[in-house]
Amino acid sequence: MEKRKIGFNKPYLTGKETDYILESVQTRKISGDGIFTKKCHGFFEERYGFEKVLLTTSCTDALEMAAILLEIKPGDEVIAPAYTFVSSVNAFVLRGAKIVFCDSEEGTPNIDVDKIEDLITDKTRAIVVVHYAGIAVNMDPLMEIANRKNIFVVEDAAQSVDSYYKGRPLGSIGHLAAFSFHETKNVISGEGGMLVINDKKFSERAEIIREKGTNRSAFFRGEVDKYGWVDIGSSFLPSDIIAAFLYAQLENLDDIQKKRKHIWEYYYKNLSELSEKGYLRFQEIPDYATNNAHMFYILCRTPGDRSGLIKYLKSKGIDAVFHYLSLNKSKFYKDKNSNNDLKYSDYYTEHLLRLPFYYELTDEDLDYVINNIKNYYLENE
Ligand SMILES: *Cc1c(COP(=O)(O)O)cnc(C)c1O
C-alpha cells in the first residue's frame, strides 16, 4: 500500500461560505442578529420544530447561558456524566455548583439513566446529559425522574445535530439544549453554538442574558421604546459573519449527512470481520436512537492494545485519537468529587478510539485506514 497522510479531522467547506460572508459584509450590519443569523434561526425552527433558538459564540457559551437561566448558585448540585467534555459541567461550576458525576451505561458512553435517581438530593437543581456521538440518551425515563423531582434537564447536544430520539429531534426534549458548530462537528462555523429554549418561561430572559443584560432584542422588535440594563448577562451573540458561514453549511446539511453516513457505514461494514473475531467492539445504537454519523469509534480490548494501534497507525500516517479522561479524575475536580465508582466511564476512557472522520475522506482513504487496522491485528495476533 502506498503511504497516505490521513489526519483526524478536516473542516469541510461547501463553497458558499465566502459568498455569504461577502454578502453579510455588504449589508453593513455585521454585528449580531443580522440577516444570516435570522436565516439560521429560521432553519432550525422550521426543520426541527424548535420553539426558540439563539445562535451563540460557542456551545460552551450556550451552556453558560443555561446555567444563568436556571439560576444555579453556590450550594446547588448538578448531576452530569463524568465521561464528557469539560464544558458540559464547567458552565455550572462557574455559577458555584457542585458537580455530582454519574457513570456511563455499559453499551454506550451516555449517562446511565438508571443510576441517576440515587444521586439526587434536596440540593439537586439540574441534570446535564450528553448525547455522545449524536446517539440519544434514554430521555423518556430521564424526563420522568426530572419532572417528578422538579429538576431541570439540559441537553448538551454539541454532537447531536440532525439526530433523533423516538422520532423527536435531539435538543427538543430537555428544558434547554446547547449545540456546537466548532470545526470538529458535522456542521460548522469555526467556533459557534446555539441555545435551544424548549421551556417558554426562559425565552425572554435568554434574549436579555445574551445581549449583555439589556433588553435590546425587544427594543429592536419595537416592543419597548428604549433599552437599558435589566439583568445580568454577557456578550453571547456571534457576529453575522459567523452566521453567514454557518448558513452555507446548513443549506448543505443533507449532503453533508449523506456523505458522513456513507463513511460510517463503510467503516462498520469493513471492520465487522475484526469485531466478529473479537479484536474490537463497535458502538451500540439503541432502538430509540438514530445515528447522525458524528464520529466512528471502536472499543479496543485493552488500553495496551489501543496505544499499540495508535502508534502503528501513526507510523502509517494516520491520526486516530482518544478523548475524555473521566472528569471525576481530572486535576481540577478529583478532590471535589464524591462519587468515584464509575466503572464504565473509566472503561470508555481507557478503551475508546476515534478513527479519522471527515467529509473529504474517499473510499480509498478509508480502505487505507481499514487495511492498516487489519494489519495491526494480524501482526499482533
Ligand atoms: C464540542 C463539545 C462541546 C464544546 O463545544 P464548543 O462549541 O467548542 O464550546 C461541549 N460538549 C460536548 C459534548 C462537545 O462535544
The ligand as an ORCA input file, in Angstrom:
! r2SCAN-3c Opt
* xyz 0 1
  C     -17.624     20.121     21.233
  C     -18.307     19.909     22.507
  C     -18.549     20.959     23.415
  C     -17.976     22.335     23.233
  O     -18.422     22.998     22.103
  P     -17.822     24.458     21.790
  O     -18.711     24.937     20.699
  O     -16.414     24.242     21.353
  O     -17.917     25.272     23.011
  C     -19.284     20.704     24.559
  N     -19.748     19.484     24.831
  C     -19.525     18.431     24.005
  C     -20.084     17.096     24.348
  C     -18.773     18.610     22.833
  O     -18.554     17.579     22.027
*
